[in-house]
Amino acid sequence: MPKQEIRSPELAVPNGHFAQATQVEATGRFVFISGMTARNKEGGVTGVGDITSQTHQVCQNLKAAVEAAGGTLDDIARVDVYVRNMEDFNAVHEVRRQYFTGVAPASTMVEVSKFVNKDYLIEINAIAVLA
């Protein structure tokens, strides 16, 4: 379902690849995607110690989940991003630009001290709206 970026002249331009806000006509189905990590299809961790590889795996996992619901990454209106090191902000957003090529989702990123697996560097959950 198409989403529209909302911009306010009262807010600074985003410093990463995300929208200040997104608007979606809520006539479709909401899909709530649980936190995706760098856990690959085989159950292992992709890119141990490498935030870029892990972010690619997370985005591929988000893509697989939204496609299983009948949507695309463009249907994702919001993401929450959890990272072990906020210094990885730019690397994470560089990868996100490769997957979210239309209107970027609204987003929050926070640094956390631990994940359920010591090798995880990033986790992203999402909300999509499908027609």
C-alpha positions as protocol buffer text, in pm:
chain_id: "A"
residue {
  index: 1
  type: MET
  ca { x: 0 y: 0 z: 0 }
}
residue {
  index: 2
  type: PRO
  ca { x: 148 y: 338 z: -93 }
}
residue {
  index: 3
  type: LYS
  ca { x: 270 y: 555 z: 188 }
}
residue {
  index: 4
  type: GLN
  ca { x: 337 y: 926 z: 189 }
}
residue {
  index: 5
  type: GLU
  ca { x: 620 y: 1103 z: 365 }
}
residue {
  index: 6
  type: ILE
  ca { x: 508 y: 1383 z: 595 }
}
residue {
  index: 7
  type: ARG
  ca { x: 751 y: 1673 z: 637 }
}
residue {
  index: 8
  type: SER
  ca { x: 726 y: 1972 z: 866 }
}
residue {
  index: 9
  type: PRO
  ca { x: 919 y: 2293 z: 813 }
}
residue {
  index: 10
  type: GLU
  ca { x: 938 y: 2307 z: 1194 }
}
residue {
  index: 11
  type: LEU
  ca { x: 1162 y: 1997 z: 1205 }
}
residue {
  index: 12
  type: ALA
  ca { x: 1522 y: 1944 z: 1096 }
}
residue {
  index: 13
  type: VAL
  ca { x: 1589 y: 1725 z: 793 }
}
residue {
  index: 14
  type: PRO
  ca { x: 1643 y: 1363 z: 909 }
}
residue {
  index: 15
  type: ASN
  ca { x: 2008 y: 1274 z: 967 }
}
residue {
  index: 16
  type: GLY
  ca { x: 1959 y: 918 z: 841 }
}
residue {
  index: 17
  type: HIS
  ca { x: 1745 y: 724 z: 594 }
}
residue {
  index: 18
  type: PHE
  ca { x: 1402 y: 767 z: 752 }
}
residue {
  index: 19
  type: ALA
  ca { x: 1095 y: 987 z: 730 }
}
residue {
  index: 20
  type: GLN
  ca { x: 990 y: 1226 z: 1005 }
}
residue {
  index: 21
  type: ALA
  ca { x: 648 y: 1068 z: 968 }
}
residue {
  index: 22
  type: THR
  ca { x: 464 y: 849 z: 721 }
}
residue {
  index: 23
  type: GLN
  ca { x: 97 y: 849 z: 629 }
}
residue {
  index: 24
  type: VAL
  ca { x: -92 y: 546 z: 503 }
}
residue {
  index: 25
  type: GLU
  ca { x: -457 y: 514 z: 410 }
}
residue {
  index: 26
  type: ALA
  ca { x: -558 y: 249 z: 665 }
}
residue {
  index: 27
  type: THR
  ca { x: -794 y: 53 z: 443 }
}
residue {
  index: 28
  type: GLY
  ca { x: -563 y: -247 z: 422 }
}
residue {
  index: 29
  type: ARG
  ca { x: -418 y: -503 z: 657 }
}
residue {
  index: 30
  type: PHE
  ca { x: -164 y: -422 z: 925 }
}
residue {
  index: 31
  type: VAL
  ca { x: 131 y: -660 z: 953 }
}
residue {
  index: 32
  type: PHE
  ca { x: 336 y: -643 z: 1271 }
}
residue {
  index: 33
  type: ILE
  ca { x: 680 y: -796 z: 1213 }
}
residue {
  index: 34
  type: SER
  ca { x: 867 y: -916 z: 1519 }
}
residue {
  index: 35
  type: GLY
  ca { x: 1225 y: -813 z: 1580 }
}
residue {
  index: 36
  type: MET
  ca { x: 1445 y: -953 z: 1304 }
}
residue {
  index: 37
  type: THR
  ca { x: 1810 y: -1022 z: 1376 }
}
residue {
  index: 38
  type: ALA
  ca { x: 2099 y: -1151 z: 1167 }
}
residue {
  index: 39
  type: ARG
  ca { x: 1976 y: -1506 z: 1221 }
}
residue {
  index: 40
  type: ASN
  ca { x: 1982 y: -1673 z: 881 }
}
residue {
  index: 41
  type: LYS
  ca { x: 1755 y: -1942 z: 734 }
}
residue {
  index: 42
  type: GLU
  ca { x: 1982 y: -2216 z: 867 }
}
residue {
  index: 43
  type: GLY
  ca { x: 1961 y: -2074 z: 1221 }
}
residue {
  index: 44
  type: GLY
  ca { x: 2316 y: -1938 z: 1233 }
}
residue {
  index: 45
  type: VAL
  ca { x: 2424 y: -1578 z: 1271 }
}
residue {
  index: 46
  type: THR
  ca { x: 2532 y: -1401 z: 953 }
}
residue {
  index: 47
  type: GLY
  ca { x: 2820 y: -1156 z: 980 }
}
residue {
  index: 48
  type: VAL
  ca { x: 2942 y: -1207 z: 1335 }
}
residue {
  index: 49
  type: GLY
  ca { x: 3120 y: -883 z: 1427 }
}
residue {
  index: 50
  type: ASP
  ca { x: 3016 y: -708 z: 1102 }
}
residue {
  index: 51
  type: ILE
  ca { x: 2731 y: -456 z: 1130 }
}
residue {
  index: 52
  type: THR
  ca { x: 2700 y: -418 z: 751 }
}
residue {
  index: 53
  type: SER
  ca { x: 2655 y: -792 z: 690 }
}
residue {
  index: 54
  type: GLN
  ca { x: 2417 y: -821 z: 982 }
}
residue {
  index: 55
  type: THR
  ca { x: 2207 y: -527 z: 862 }
}
residue {
  index: 56
  type: HIS
  ca { x: 2181 y: -687 z: 517 }
}
residue {
  index: 57
  type: GLN
  ca { x: 2059 y: -1011 z: 678 }
}
residue {
  index: 58
  type: VAL
  ca { x: 1809 y: -823 z: 894 }
}
residue {
  index: 59
  type: CYS
  ca { x: 1672 y: -639 z: 589 }
}
residue {
  index: 60
  type: GLN
  ca { x: 1649 y: -965 z: 395 }
}
residue {
  index: 61
  type: ASN
  ca { x: 1460 y: -1117 z: 689 }
}
residue {
  index: 62
  type: LEU
  ca { x: 1220 y: -820 z: 698 }
}
residue {
  index: 63
  type: LYS
  ca { x: 1171 y: -860 z: 322 }
}
residue {
  index: 64
  type: ALA
  ca { x: 1094 y: -1232 z: 360 }
}
residue {
  index: 65
  type: ALA
  ca { x: 843 y: -1166 z: 639 }
}
residue {
  index: 66
  type: VAL
  ca { x: 654 y: -888 z: 458 }
}
residue {
  index: 67
  type: GLU
  ca { x: 653 y: -1086 z: 133 }
}
residue {
  index: 68
  type: ALA
  ca { x: 509 y: -1389 z: 315 }
}
residue {
  index: 69
  type: ALA
  ca { x: 220 y: -1161 z: 411 }
}
residue {
  index: 70
  type: GLY
  ca { x: 174 y: -1055 z: 48 }
}
residue {
  index: 71
  type: GLY
  ca { x: 355 y: -722 z: 63 }
}
residue {
  index: 72
  type: THR
  ca { x: 686 y: -557 z: -19 }
}
residue {
  index: 73
  type: LEU
  ca { x: 939 y: -350 z: 170 }
}
residue {
  index: 74
  type: ASP
  ca { x: 761 y: -42 z: 34 }
}
residue {
  index: 75
  type: ASP
  ca { x: 463 y: -140 z: 250 }
}
residue {
  index: 76
  type: ILE
  ca { x: 666 y: -99 z: 570 }
}
residue {
  index: 77
  type: ALA
  ca { x: 561 y: 230 z: 729 }
}
residue {
  index: 78
  type: ARG
  ca { x: 756 y: 211 z: 1055 }
}
residue {
  index: 79
  type: VAL
  ca { x: 1064 y: 41 z: 1195 }
}
residue {
  index: 80
  type: ASP
  ca { x: 1225 y: 33 z: 1538 }
}
residue {
  index: 81
  type: VAL
  ca { x: 1597 y: -33 z: 1525 }
}
residue {
  index: 82
  type: TYR
  ca { x: 1804 y: -160 z: 1816 }
}
residue {
  index: 83
  type: VAL
  ca { x: 2184 y: -159 z: 1789 }
}
residue {
  index: 84
  type: ARG
  ca { x: 2465 y: -256 z: 2022 }
}
residue {
  index: 85
  type: ASN
  ca { x: 2671 y: 48 z: 1917 }
}
residue {
  index: 86
  type: MET
  ca { x: 2526 y: 381 z: 1806 }
}
residue {
  index: 87
  type: GLU
  ca { x: 2856 y: 444 z: 1626 }
}
residue {
  index: 88
  type: ASP
  ca { x: 2711 y: 209 z: 1359 }
}
residue {
  index: 89
  type: PHE
  ca { x: 2436 y: 461 z: 1272 }
}
residue {
  index: 90
  type: ASN
  ca { x: 2579 y: 557 z: 930 }
}
residue {
  index: 91
  type: ALA
  ca { x: 2663 y: 199 z: 829 }
}
residue {
  index: 92
  type: VAL
  ca { x: 2310 y: 84 z: 917 }
}
residue {
  index: 93
  type: HIS
  ca { x: 2150 y: 365 z: 718 }
}
residue {
  index: 94
  type: GLU
  ca { x: 2377 y: 300 z: 420 }
}
residue {
  index: 95
  type: VAL
  ca { x: 2240 y: -55 z: 402 }
}
residue {
  index: 96
  type: ARG
  ca { x: 1881 y: 57 z: 466 }
}
residue {
  index: 97
  type: ARG
  ca { x: 1900 y: 286 z: 160 }
}
residue {
  index: 98
  type: GLN
  ca { x: 1958 y: -25 z: -52 }
}
residue {
  index: 99
  type: TYR
  ca { x: 1638 y: -193 z: 68 }
}
residue {
  index: 100
  type: PHE
  ca { x: 1398 y: 95 z: 135 }
}
residue {
  index: 101
  type: THR
  ca { x: 1424 y: 263 z: -204 }
}
residue {
  index: 102
  type: GLY
  ca { x: 1087 y: 439 z: -205 }
}
residue {
  index: 103
  type: VAL
  ca { x: 955 y: 655 z: 76 }
}
residue {
  index: 104
  type: ALA
  ca { x: 1161 y: 560 z: 380 }
}
residue {
  index: 105
  type: PRO
  ca { x: 971 y: 432 z: 683 }
}
residue {
  index: 106
  type: ALA
  ca { x: 936 y: 635 z: 1000 }
}
residue {
  index: 107
  type: SER
  ca { x: 1203 y: 510 z: 1238 }
}
residue {
  index: 108
  type: THR
  ca { x: 1350 y: 511 z: 1585 }
}
residue {
  index: 109
  type: MET
  ca { x: 1701 y: 383 z: 1661 }
}
residue {
  index: 110
  type: VAL
  ca { x: 1827 y: 313 z: 2010 }
}
residue {
  index: 111
  type: GLU
  ca { x: 2141 y: 156 z: 2154 }
}
residue {
  index: 112
  type: VAL
  ca { x: 2093 y: -145 z: 2380 }
}
residue {
  index: 113
  type: SER
  ca { x: 2337 y: -333 z: 2602 }
}
residue {
  index: 114
  type: LYS
  ca { x: 2238 y: -691 z: 2513 }
}
residue {
  index: 115
  type: PHE
  ca { x: 2041 y: -911 z: 2274 }
}
residue {
  index: 116
  type: VAL
  ca { x: 1929 y: -1271 z: 2325 }
}
residue {
  index: 117
  type: ASN
  ca { x: 2241 y: -1384 z: 2138 }
}
residue {
  index: 118
  type: LYS
  ca { x: 2579 y: -1226 z: 2219 }
}
residue {
  index: 119
  type: ASP
  ca { x: 2668 y: -1218 z: 1847 }
}
residue {
  index: 120
  type: TYR
  ca { x: 2374 y: -1000 z: 1739 }
}
residue {
  index: 121
  type: LEU
  ca { x: 2463 y: -637 z: 1666 }
}
residue {
  index: 122
  type: ILE
  ca { x: 2123 y: -520 z: 1538 }
}
residue {
  index: 123
  type: GLU
  ca { x: 1754 y: -603 z: 1556 }
}
residue {
  index: 124
  type: ILE
  ca { x: 1468 y: -435 z: 1367 }
}
residue {
  index: 125
  type: ASN
  ca { x: 1093 y: -476 z: 1406 }
}
residue {
  index: 126
  type: ALA
  ca { x: 844 y: -328 z: 1162 }
}
residue {
  index: 127
  type: ILE
  ca { x: 485 y: -235 z: 1090 }
}
residue {
  index: 128
  type: ALA
  ca { x: 356 y: -270 z: 734 }
}
residue {
  index: 129
  type: VAL
  ca { x: 22 y: -177 z: 583 }
}
residue {
  index: 130
  type: LEU
  ca { x: -91 y: -394 z: 290 }
}
residue {
  index: 131
  type: ALA
  ca { x: -372 y: -323 z: 46 }
}
